[in-house]
Amino acid sequence: MNRHVRYASKPVWHDATLVTHASCLILLAGLTAADDPPLAKICPHLSRLATVGATGSWQAAPSVVAAIRKILFPDGSEKPFPWGYLTALGAGIAPDPEQTWALMDLAHLRQQRDRLLFLTHDLCHVAPEERAQLLESMHLPLYESGWQRHPLADPAYPVLISARRSWHVSSMHWEQLDHRSFFDLQPTGPDALELLALITHGQMVLARHLLNRQRQQTGKPALNTPWIWGVGTGKAWKTDREVTSGWGVATRTDWVGVAMAAGFTTVAWPAVPTGADFASTLAHWSTADPGPGLVMVHTPQVLWRQGKKAERLAWLQAWDREFLSPLTRLLARSHGTLSVIGDHADPGDEKGVVWVTAQGRALTARRWFWQPMRPVGAETTGSSMDEEALRRIWLA
């Protein structure tokens, strides 16, 4: 088990360097979505912070992942994250940074006129045991190409694979595949043709699988295409890259790895954290000052992808009420800083990233009846701030 991460129902924290003023940065994927009611009705405490503090948007950052890359790793923000290596790091595998790591999962390719469009498995109504059987059939193609599988604790997570040889190839992230053309998303790089050959081999194996034939006979989409992404090594992402000695919580294994690579002691939250998870984290914060905090949550985006609109809105309301509101009071005691970054639930929607930040007394300040509610992300005079400026406020 990696010394930087703990997996437990009640987080166990390492000692950390104390800071004079506590601060916390929250990354929230899927904060907004089409057809949502006004955000002020869903997250009134966040909307209050936008009114009494500062808020704006970053149109150049397509997602919270792009924003956090610039904030955590400003010296390497243009490099793509090696998601395979970071997943292994977050899973406590202690990955060899010299090896190549990647992630793999299955999708459905459907013909639409002259295009082949992706539909990922979580939109194909595939039972977990069906997906597991089809993934198992990919063992031979992977082995023949020099890849080894590594089991993860969560069977619903993409398959983690590694290879001893170097692979220099880049491919689109899994979450950005849906409804996009296969021919527009071809892998790039010196080893792109070899990766494409592996994908083609996997397509032939999946086409012959009995389970896929049965799904087609009953009118269900077959998982007919493997997809591999996040290919890379850990040479430039070792844990000796100390941005801070603070703490972090994250709902995704790869995001746990991102926080650890930045030097944070990190606790894994479940994919859908509940009030008990919020309370445990807040209890620790109230009794100790563990340094700058980083909270990375993708729950709203997961629920949106699963078509659970009501559950997503209910979770956001609970997060705003049971975590954000008490956190603002805790940070206000030490004249701390709280910043929230959120994006749109649909990765294909290029609405950019919205941010909110408040400090000191503003964290608990009232919005007077004569003050108009400022929408989250609304630019105002004097509120312009880029990622580097927010980073300085957070780590000050």
ChimeraX attribute file (.defattr): number of C-alpha atoms within 10 A of each C-alpha:
attribute: neighborCount
match mode: 1-to-1
recipient: residues
	/A:1	11
	/A:2	13
	/A:3	10
	/A:4	22
	/A:5	25
	/A:6	20
	/A:7	15
	/A:8	10
	/A:9	12
	/A:10	14
	/A:11	18
	/A:12	15
	/A:13	17
	/A:14	15
	/A:15	14
	/A:16	17
	/A:17	12
	/A:18	14
	/A:19	16
	/A:20	11
	/A:21	19
	/A:22	25
	/A:23	27
	/A:24	25
	/A:25	24
	/A:26	21
	/A:27	23
	/A:28	23
	/A:29	24
	/A:30	25
	/A:31	24
	/A:32	24
	/A:33	18
	/A:34	9
	/A:35	7
	/A:36	12
	/A:37	11
	/A:38	13
	/A:39	18
	/A:40	16
	/A:41	11
	/A:42	20
	/A:43	20
	/A:44	17
	/A:45	21
	/A:46	22
	/A:47	24
	/A:48	22
	/A:49	29
	/A:50	25
	/A:51	23
	/A:52	22
	/A:53	21
	/A:54	25
	/A:55	27
	/A:56	22
	/A:57	23
	/A:58	21
	/A:59	12
	/A:60	12
	/A:61	19
	/A:62	18
	/A:63	26
	/A:64	24
	/A:65	19
	/A:66	17
	/A:67	24
	/A:68	21
	/A:69	19
	/A:70	20
	/A:71	19
	/A:72	20
	/A:73	18
	/A:74	13
	/A:75	10
	/A:76	13
	/A:77	15
	/A:78	11
	/A:79	11
	/A:80	13
	/A:81	21
	/A:82	23
	/A:83	25
	/A:84	29
	/A:85	34
	/A:86	29
	/A:87	27
	/A:88	25
	/A:89	31
	/A:90	29
	/A:91	25
	/A:92	19
	/A:93	15
	/A:94	13
	/A:95	22
	/A:96	17
	/A:97	17
	/A:98	15
	/A:99	17
	/A:100	25
	/A:101	30
	/A:102	26
	/A:103	24
	/A:104	20
	/A:105	22
	/A:106	26
	/A:107	23
	/A:108	20
	/A:109	24
	/A:110	17
	/A:111	11
	/A:112	9
	/A:113	7
	/A:114	7
	/A:115	14
	/A:116	17
	/A:117	21
	/A:118	20
	/A:119	20
	/A:120	23
	/A:121	20
	/A:122	16
	/A:123	14
	/A:124	14
	/A:125	11
	/A:126	16
	/A:127	10
	/A:128	11
	/A:129	11
	/A:130	14
	/A:131	18
	/A:132	13
	/A:133	12
	/A:134	21
	/A:135	19
	/A:136	10
	/A:137	14
	/A:138	21
	/A:139	14
	/A:140	14
	/A:141	19
	/A:142	19
	/A:143	12
	/A:144	10
	/A:145	13
	/A:146	13
	/A:147	20
	/A:148	15
	/A:149	16
	/A:150	11
	/A:151	13
	/A:152	17
	/A:153	8
	/A:154	10
	/A:155	12
	/A:156	13
	/A:157	15
	/A:158	19
	/A:159	19
	/A:160	22
	/A:161	22
	/A:162	25
	/A:163	20
	/A:164	13
	/A:165	11
	/A:166	15
	/A:167	20
	/A:168	15
	/A:169	18
	/A:170	21
	/A:171	17
	/A:172	16
	/A:173	14
	/A:174	18
	/A:175	11
	/A:176	14
	/A:177	19
	/A:178	20
	/A:179	14
	/A:180	16
	/A:181	18
	/A:182	16
	/A:183	10
	/A:184	11
	/A:185	14
	/A:186	14
	/A:187	20
	/A:188	15
	/A:189	12
	/A:190	12
	/A:191	14
	/A:192	17
	/A:193	14
	/A:194	14
	/A:195	24
	/A:196	16
	/A:197	13
	/A:198	19
	/A:199	19
	/A:200	16
	/A:201	17
	/A:202	23
	/A:203	20
	/A:204	13
	/A:205	18
	/A:206	23
	/A:207	15
	/A:208	11
	/A:209	16
	/A:210	11
	/A:211	17
	/A:212	19
	/A:213	16
	/A:214	13
	/A:215	15
	/A:216	13
	/A:217	11
	/A:218	9
	/A:219	9
	/A:220	14
	/A:221	22
	/A:222	24
	/A:223	28
	/A:224	22
	/A:225	24
	/A:226	23
	/A:227	21
	/A:228	26
	/A:229	21
	/A:230	24
	/A:231	24
	/A:232	27
	/A:233	27
	/A:234	22
	/A:235	12
	/A:236	14
	/A:237	21
	/A:238	19
	/A:239	18
	/A:240	10
	/A:241	14
	/A:242	13
	/A:243	16
	/A:244	17
	/A:245	19
	/A:246	28
	/A:247	25
	/A:248	29
	/A:249	24
	/A:250	26
	/A:251	19
	/A:252	21
	/A:253	24
	/A:254	21
	/A:255	25
	/A:256	30
	/A:257	29
	/A:258	29
	/A:259	29
	/A:260	28
	/A:261	25
	/A:262	20
	/A:263	22
	/A:264	28
	/A:265	26
	/A:266	30
	/A:267	26
	/A:268	24
	/A:269	26
	/A:270	17
	/A:271	16
	/A:272	15
	/A:273	16
	/A:274	15
	/A:275	13
	/A:276	12
	/A:277	17
	/A:278	18
	/A:279	15
	/A:280	14
	/A:281	20
	/A:282	17
	/A:283	11
	/A:284	14
	/A:285	17
	/A:286	14
	/A:287	8
	/A:288	11
	/A:289	21
	/A:290	22
	/A:291	24
	/A:292	25
	/A:293	24
	/A:294	22
	/A:295	21
	/A:296	25
	/A:297	25
	/A:298	21
	/A:299	23
	/A:300	27
	/A:301	23
	/A:302	18
	/A:303	20
	/A:304	19
	/A:305	17
	/A:306	13
	/A:307	12
	/A:308	13
	/A:309	16
	/A:310	10
	/A:311	13
	/A:312	22
	/A:313	22
	/A:314	13
	/A:315	20
	/A:316	20
	/A:317	19
	/A:318	17
	/A:319	19
	/A:320	19
	/A:321	18
	/A:322	17
	/A:323	18
	/A:324	21
	/A:325	18
	/A:326	18
	/A:327	20
	/A:328	25
	/A:329	17
	/A:330	18
	/A:331	23
	/A:332	23
	/A:333	15
	/A:334	17
	/A:335	17
	/A:336	24
	/A:337	25
	/A:338	26
	/A:339	24
	/A:340	20
	/A:341	25
	/A:342	26
	/A:343	29
	/A:344	24
	/A:345	23
	/A:346	20
	/A:347	18
	/A:348	15
	/A:349	13
	/A:350	14
	/A:351	18
	/A:352	20
	/A:353	25
	/A:354	24
	/A:355	25
	/A:356	27
	/A:357	26
	/A:358	24
	/A:359	23
	/A:360	19
	/A:361	19
	/A:362	23
	/A:363	26
	/A:364	21
	/A:365	15
	/A:366	13
	/A:367	15
	/A:368	9
	/A:369	7
	/A:370	6
	/A:371	10
	/A:372	9
	/A:373	17
	/A:374	19
	/A:375	17
	/A:376	23
	/A:377	20
	/A:378	16
	/A:379	16
	/A:380	11
	/A:381	6
	/A:382	7
	/A:383	15
	/A:384	13
	/A:385	16
	/A:386	15
	/A:387	17
	/A:388	14
	/A:389	11
	/A:390	17
	/A:391	17
	/A:392	10
	/A:393	18
	/A:394	23
	/A:395	19
	/A:396	13
